[in-house]
Amino acid sequence: EDAAAFLDESGFEFFEEKNGLTCYLRKEVDGRKVEVQFMARQPSPEPEEEEQPNQEVDSNMDMYDENDVCDFSVFIYRNGSEKGVIFDCSTNE
């Protein structure tokens, strides 16, 4: 999905620190400030498809590639207050 279209549809504003690594999505919902904080990174290259006949699937393999994991934090607090909740999250692409 195009980033500009997402920002337009979701109502989030995008901010980044001067170093360009720490990024924020911010918006207000029902009198509360919502902020999503994450670290920018380059996309992983597309994996090359290798044919490996008779390859057994290891049942202990992770269901995702750790290179595709993105950690982020969600902060929700009332306007004018420093009290709120923080969610530390991870997702895979």
Secondary structure in CASP SS format (residue, H / E / C, confidence):
PFRMAT SS
TARGET T0000
AUTHOR 0000-0000-0000
METHOD secondary structure of the structure
MODEL  1
E C 1.00
D C 1.00
A H 1.00
A H 1.00
A H 1.00
F H 1.00
L H 1.00
D H 1.00
E H 1.00
S H 1.00
G C 1.00
F C 1.00
E E 1.00
F E 1.00
F E 1.00
E E 1.00
E C 1.00
K C 1.00
N C 1.00
G C 1.00
L C 1.00
T E 1.00
C E 1.00
Y E 1.00
L E 1.00
R E 1.00
K E 1.00
E E 1.00
V E 1.00
D C 1.00
G C 1.00
R E 1.00
K E 1.00
V E 1.00
E E 1.00
V E 1.00
Q E 1.00
F E 1.00
M E 1.00
A C 1.00
R C 1.00
Q C 1.00
P C 1.00
S C 1.00
P C 1.00
E C 1.00
P C 1.00
E C 1.00
E C 1.00
E C 1.00
E C 1.00
Q C 1.00
P C 1.00
N C 1.00
Q C 1.00
E C 1.00
V C 1.00
D C 1.00
S C 1.00
N C 1.00
M C 1.00
D C 1.00
M C 1.00
Y C 1.00
D C 1.00
E H 1.00
N H 1.00
D H 1.00
V E 1.00
C E 1.00
D E 1.00
F E 1.00
S E 1.00
V E 1.00
F E 1.00
I E 1.00
Y E 1.00
R E 1.00
N C 1.00
G C 1.00
S C 1.00
E C 1.00
K C 1.00
G E 1.00
V E 1.00
I E 1.00
F E 1.00
D E 1.00
C E 1.00
S E 1.00
T E 1.00
N E 1.00
E C 1.00
END
